[in-house]
Amino acid sequence: MGFFIWELGIVYETAREQDSGHYKVLITPISPHHPSPITHYPSPISMKIRLFNKQDAEQIARLFHQTVREVNISNYSVNQVKAWAPDDIYFRDWINVCSQKFTYVADNNGIIAGFGELEPNGHIDCFYCHKDYQRMGVGSKIYQAIEAKAYELEIHRLYVEASITAKPFFQRMGFSVIKEQQVECRGENFINYVMEKYLTASSGKNC
């Protein structure tokens, strides 16, 4: 149900290196005193984008719960976020579900800063960034890995049901809104957006 990433407002200097088959991203805030919801500014962040493994499940479950409850609350009601992210953080079988998809995680020295799931038909399912890693380019790097995999699989169209919170992020990634819709989740109704992006051969050269 839904997605969010919000990275507006702060300029960061980034670099990407190849490290043992993984993306290694160094992100350094240019203006560490710029207002931000982050309570501290690690400098630099050393982050790998890699595939999910079973040991990530607990962190991902908590990341999902905390992010929905503390970030998506800006666009949805208390009752909605409680239905979206139930008290039981294992309402979803995270190990099985994440293992069945191409699930990429942003690993910051053992801390999962975000994750995103790609299905073979081009559907992007869960896509979340840790509440303490907002506005630091984490979502963009996860999306780059997902798009690169889509080109490898010769997927020509990516699509997503984006939350109100996530809509601006996916628009920046080049997605277009097909329609606004209302969906039901555990007794609550939510507005989200069906969005899509067609992949072209020329764009794939940059992945």
C-alpha positions in Angstrom: 0.0 0.0 0.0 1.5 3.3 -1.1 5.0 4.6 -1.3 6.9 7.7 -0.2 10.2 9.5 -0.7 10.7 13.2 -0.2 14.1 14.7 -1.0 13.4 18.4 -1.6 15.2 21.3 0.1 18.8 20.3 0.6 21.7 20.1 -1.8 24.1 17.2 -1.4 27.3 16.3 -3.2 27.2 12.7 -4.3 29.6 10.2 -5.9 29.0 6.6 -6.9 31.6 3.9 -7.0 31.5 0.2 -8.0 32.4 -2.0 -5.1 32.3 -5.8 -5.4 29.3 -5.7 -7.7 27.3 -3.3 -5.5 26.7 0.4 -5.9 28.6 2.4 -3.2 27.3 5.9 -2.8 29.1 8.7 -0.8 26.7 11.5 0.1 28.1 14.6 1.8 25.8 17.5 2.9 27.1 20.7 1.3 25.2 22.8 3.9 25.1 20.9 7.2 23.2 23.7 8.9 20.3 23.8 6.5 17.0 22.9 8.3 16.0 19.3 7.9 14.1 16.6 9.7 17.3 14.6 10.2 18.5 14.9 13.7 22.2 14.6 12.8 24.3 14.8 9.6 26.7 11.9 9.1 29.5 13.1 6.9 30.0 11.3 4.6 27.4 8.5 4.4 28.9 5.3 2.9 26.0 3.4 1.4 25.7 0.3 -0.8 22.7 -0.5 -2.9 22.3 -4.3 -2.9 19.8 -7.1 -3.1 17.7 -8.0 0.0 18.8 -10.9 2.2 16.9 -12.6 5.0 18.8 -10.8 7.7 17.3 -7.5 6.5 13.7 -8.5 7.3 13.4 -7.1 10.9 14.9 -3.8 10.0 12.7 -3.5 6.9 9.6 -4.3 8.9 10.4 -1.6 11.5 11.4 0.9 8.7 8.1 0.4 7.0 6.1 0.8 10.3 8.0 3.9 11.5 8.0 5.7 8.2 4.3 5.3 7.6 3.4 6.3 11.1 5.8 9.2 11.3 6.2 10.5 7.7 3.1 9.6 5.8 1.0 11.0 8.6 1.6 14.4 6.9 -0.8 13.3 4.2 -3.1 10.8 5.8 -5.1 10.5 9.0 -4.1 8.7 12.2 -6.6 6.0 11.5 -5.3 5.6 7.9 -1.7 5.2 8.9 -2.6 2.7 11.7 -4.5 0.6 9.1 -1.6 1.0 6.6 1.1 0.0 9.1 -0.6 -2.2 11.8 0.8 -2.6 15.3 2.0 -6.1 14.3 5.0 -5.2 12.1 5.0 -8.7 10.8 1.5 -8.4 9.3 3.4 -9.1 6.0 5.8 -12.1 5.6 8.7 -9.8 4.8 11.2 -12.6 4.2 9.1 -14.5 1.6 7.6 -11.4 -0.1 10.9 -9.6 -0.4 12.7 -12.7 -1.6 10.2 -13.3 -4.3 10.9 -9.9 -5.9 13.9 -7.9 -6.9 14.2 -6.1 -3.6 17.0 -3.5 -3.4 18.1 -2.1 0.0 20.3 0.9 0.8 22.8 -0.4 3.3 24.6 2.3 5.3 27.1 0.3 7.3 24.5 -2.2 8.5 21.6 0.2 8.8 18.9 -0.2 6.2 18.2 3.4 5.0 15.6 2.4 2.4 14.2 -0.3 0.2 12.3 -0.8 -3.0 10.7 -3.8 -4.7 10.5 -4.5 -8.4 8.3 -7.3 -9.9 9.1 -9.0 -13.2 6.1 -7.3 -14.9 7.5 -3.8 -14.2 5.4 -3.2 -11.1 7.2 -1.3 -8.3 5.6 -2.4 -5.0 6.9 -1.2 -1.6 9.3 1.7 -1.8 10.2 3.4 1.4 13.0 5.5 2.9 13.9 5.4 6.6 12.4 8.3 8.5 16.0 9.4 9.6 17.4 9.3 6.0 15.0 11.8 4.4 16.2 14.3 1.8 19.6 12.5 1.4 19.2 11.0 -2.1 18.6 7.4 -0.8 15.4 7.0 -2.8 17.0 8.2 -6.0 19.8 5.6 -5.7 17.4 2.8 -5.0 15.3 3.8 -8.0 18.4 3.9 -10.2 19.2 0.3 -9.2 15.5 -0.8 -10.0 15.6 0.9 -13.3 18.9 -0.6 -14.3 17.4 -4.1 -13.4 14.3 -3.3 -15.5 16.6 -2.6 -18.5 18.5 -5.8 -17.9 15.2 -7.7 -17.9 14.0 -5.8 -21.0 11.0 -4.4 -19.1 9.7 -1.5 -21.2 7.2 0.0 -18.7 7.4 0.6 -15.0 4.3 1.4 -13.0 3.4 2.1 -9.4 0.5 3.0 -7.1 2.1 6.1 -5.4 0.8 7.6 -2.2 0.2 11.3 -1.9 3.5 11.6 -0.2 5.4 9.7 -2.9 3.8 11.3 -6.0 6.4 14.2 -6.2 9.3 11.7 -6.0 8.1 9.5 -8.8 7.3 12.6 -10.9 11.0 13.6 -10.5 12.0 10.1 -11.6 10.1 10.7 -14.9 6.7 9.0 -14.0 3.4 10.4 -15.3 0.1 10.1 -13.5 -2.5 7.9 -15.2 -5.2 8.4 -12.7 -6.1 9.2 -9.1 -7.9 6.5 -7.3 -9.3 5.4 -3.9 -8.3 2.1 -2.5 -9.4 0.2 0.7 -6.9 -1.2 3.2 -8.0 -2.8 6.4 -11.2 -0.8 6.6 -9.8 2.6 5.6 -10.0 4.3 2.3 -6.9 6.0 0.8 -6.2 8.2 -2.2 -3.2 7.2 -4.3 -2.0 7.6 -7.9 -1.5 5.1 -10.6 1.7 6.2 -12.3 3.9 4.9 -15.2 7.1 5.4 -17.0 8.1 4.0 -20.3 11.8 3.1 -20.6 13.7 3.9 -23.8 16.9 2.5 -25.1 18.7 5.9 -25.0 17.8 6.4 -21.3 19.1 2.9 -20.5 22.6 3.8 -21.6 22.7 6.1 -18.5 21.8 3.5 -16.0 
